[in-house]
């Protein structure tokens, strides 16, 4: 019996401490690619909070809700059931049991998500969902979004804020969508930044204790290595 106890104790001492990692920043900074890769490399769960706001926006559009009518959006917000899978190698999202991973990435949803996500009742519901998912991640989790370090998980073990120049972000976004116009993409990103940063409910902002990483001149692999190092240092210190 004592041998078993010693073995378990040794394993507990050498196992990495579970950590909650908050990665925030505007679109096109590499949040999703970095977050998924870091979570996979460190054996952590992963949550794309932006996908949840896209999912509820998609549901609103499909159900005839005027997304520019805050009162109508607030009344309907609790109706859809959103479920997020947290495997970084194959994250999933369903709405009322239907796979929404493809439909939520359409341009229509992209153009409407800021309006829906600005409604306080929507943010309250989605924030509660995000907190419950993070709390249930036994091995730890990487949560990406725009208000994770400031509002959703203010006590996260480590907070990282990714930035990049508008030009670099637009180039990355354009590269993801065939035939997209670089100038129009840049304009759309700047408009989204203004909407997300200016909203009253949980605006896009860098937490005071977040580590800022400018990805403009970095490759994706360099960003991943930087974040993995930061998380590893936090785990070692726990």
C-alpha positions in Angstrom: 0.0 0.0 0.0 2.8 2.4 0.9 4.4 1.8 -2.5 1.2 2.8 -4.3 0.9 6.0 -2.2 4.5 6.8 -2.9 4.0 6.3 -6.7 0.9 8.4 -6.8 2.6 11.2 -4.8 5.6 11.1 -7.1 3.3 11.4 -10.1 1.4 14.3 -8.5 4.7 16.1 -7.9 5.9 15.7 -11.5 2.5 16.3 -13.3 2.2 19.9 -14.7 -0.2 22.0 -12.6 -3.6 22.7 -14.2 -3.7 26.3 -15.5 -6.3 28.6 -16.9 -4.9 30.6 -19.8 -6.8 33.7 -21.1 -5.8 34.8 -24.6 -7.4 38.0 -25.7 -7.0 40.4 -28.7 -8.7 41.7 -31.8 -9.4 39.6 -35.0 -6.4 38.6 -37.2 -3.8 38.5 -34.4 -3.6 34.7 -34.5 -5.6 34.0 -31.4 -7.4 30.9 -32.6 -4.4 29.2 -34.3 -2.2 30.0 -31.3 -4.7 29.0 -28.7 -5.5 25.6 -30.3 -1.8 24.8 -30.8 -0.8 25.8 -27.3 -3.7 23.8 -25.8 -2.8 20.7 -27.9 0.9 20.9 -27.1 0.3 21.3 -23.3 -2.6 18.8 -23.1 -5.2 21.4 -22.1 -8.8 22.0 -23.1 -9.6 24.8 -25.5 -12.5 27.2 -25.8 -13.2 29.6 -28.6 -15.6 32.1 -27.0 -16.0 34.1 -30.2 -17.6 31.0 -31.8 -20.3 31.0 -29.1 -21.2 34.6 -29.9 -21.2 33.7 -33.6 -23.5 30.7 -32.7 -26.1 32.8 -30.9 -25.9 35.4 -33.8 -26.5 32.6 -36.3 -29.5 31.4 -34.3 -30.9 34.9 -34.1 -30.6 35.3 -37.9 -32.2 31.9 -38.6 -35.1 32.6 -36.3 -36.0 36.0 -37.7 -34.7 38.1 -34.8 -33.8 41.7 -35.6 -30.2 41.7 -34.4 -30.2 45.5 -34.3 -33.1 45.5 -31.9 -31.4 45.1 -28.5 -34.7 44.4 -26.7 -35.7 41.7 -29.1 -32.2 40.1 -28.9 -32.3 40.2 -25.1 -35.7 38.5 -25.0 -34.6 35.7 -27.3 -31.1 35.2 -25.8 -31.9 32.3 -23.5 -33.7 30.2 -26.1 -30.8 28.5 -28.0 -28.8 25.7 -26.4 -25.2 26.2 -27.3 -22.7 23.3 -26.6 -18.9 23.8 -27.1 -16.6 20.8 -27.5 -13.2 21.6 -26.0 -10.8 19.3 -27.8 -8.2 21.6 -29.3 -7.5 19.1 -32.2 -11.2 19.1 -33.2 -13.2 21.8 -31.5 -17.0 21.6 -32.1 -20.0 23.8 -31.5 -23.7 22.9 -31.8 -26.8 25.0 -31.5 -29.9 23.0 -30.4 -28.1 19.9 -31.3 -27.2 21.0 -34.9 -23.6 21.4 -36.0 -22.9 25.1 -36.4 -19.2 25.1 -37.0 -19.5 25.9 -40.7 -22.5 28.2 -40.8 -21.2 30.6 -38.0 -18.2 31.5 -40.2 -20.3 33.1 -43.0 -19.9 36.8 -43.8 -23.5 37.5 -42.8 -22.7 36.2 -39.2 -19.4 38.1 -39.2 -21.1 41.4 -40.0 -23.8 41.0 -37.3 -21.9 39.4 -34.4 -20.8 42.7 -32.9 -24.3 43.9 -32.6 -25.5 40.8 -30.9 -22.5 40.4 -28.6 -23.0 44.0 -27.4 -26.3 43.2 -25.8 -25.7 42.9 -22.0 -28.2 40.0 -21.6 -26.3 38.0 -24.3 -23.0 38.6 -22.6 -24.3 37.6 -19.2 -25.6 34.3 -20.5 -22.5 33.5 -22.6 -20.1 34.5 -19.8 -21.8 32.2 -17.4 -21.5 29.4 -20.0 -17.8 30.1 -20.5 -17.1 30.2 -16.8 -18.8 26.8 -16.3 -16.8 25.3 -19.1 -13.5 26.6 -17.6 -14.4 25.4 -14.1 -15.0 21.9 -15.5 -11.6 21.6 -17.3 -9.7 19.3 -14.9 -6.4 19.5 -16.8 -6.7 23.3 -17.4 -7.9 25.2 -20.4 -6.9 27.9 -22.9 -9.8 30.3 -23.4 -9.6 32.8 -26.3 -11.7 35.9 -26.8 -11.9 39.6 -26.3 -12.8 40.0 -22.6 -11.5 36.8 -21.0 -8.8 38.3 -18.9 -10.9 41.4 -17.9 -14.4 40.0 -17.4 -14.9 36.3 -17.9 -11.9 34.9 -16.1 -10.3 37.8 -14.2 -8.5 35.3 -11.9 -6.9 33.3 -14.8 -3.5 32.0 -14.0 -2.0 33.8 -17.0 -3.3 36.4 -19.3 -2.0 37.1 -22.8 -3.1 39.9 -25.1 -2.2 39.5 -28.8 -1.8 42.5 -31.0 -0.7 43.2 -34.6 -0.8 46.0 -37.1 -4.1 46.5 -39.0 -2.1 45.8 -42.2 -0.8 42.5 -41.0 -4.2 41.4 -39.6 -5.9 42.3 -42.9 -3.4 40.3 -44.9 -3.9 37.3 -42.7 -7.7 37.5 -42.9 -7.6 38.0 -46.7 -5.4 35.0 -47.0 -8.1 32.9 -45.3 -10.8 34.0 -47.7 -10.3 33.5 -51.5 -11.0 36.6 -53.6 -11.3 38.9 -50.6 -10.3 42.5 -51.0 -7.4 43.6 -48.8 -8.6 47.2 -48.3 -12.1 46.2 -47.6 -10.9 43.6 -45.1 -8.8 46.1 -43.3 -11.7 48.6 -43.1 -14.0 45.8 -41.7 -11.4 44.9 -39.1 -11.0 48.5 -37.9 -14.8 48.9 -37.8 -15.0 45.7 -35.7 -12.3 46.9 -33.4 -14.2 50.1 -32.8 -17.4 48.3 -32.1 -15.8 45.8 -29.7 -13.7 48.3 -27.9 -16.5 50.9 -27.6 -19.3 48.7 -26.3 -20.5 49.3 -22.8 -20.7 45.6 -21.8 -17.3 44.0 -21.4 -15.4 45.8 -24.1 -12.3 44.5 -25.9 -9.5 45.6 -23.6 -6.1 44.4 -22.3 -6.1 43.4 -18.7 -3.7 45.3 -16.5 -1.8 42.1 -15.7 -1.8 40.7 -19.2 1.4 40.0 -21.2 1.2 41.8 -24.5 2.6 40.0 -27.5 2.8 41.8 -30.8 2.5 39.2 -33.6 3.0 41.6 -36.5 6.6 40.4 -37.3 6.3 36.9 -35.8 5.5 33.6 -37.5 2.7 31.6 -36.0 5.2 29.1 -34.7 7.1 31.8 -32.9 3.9 33.1 -31.3 3.1 29.6 -30.2 6.5 29.0 -28.7 6.3 32.3 -26.9 3.0 31.5 -25.3 4.0 27.9 -24.4 7.0 29.3 -22.6 4.9 31.8 -20.6 2.5 29.1 -19.6 5.2 26.7 -18.7 6.8 29.2 -16.4 3.5 29.8 -14.7 2.9 26.0 -14.3 6.4 25.6 -12.8 5.7 28.4 -10.3 2.4 26.9 -9.1 
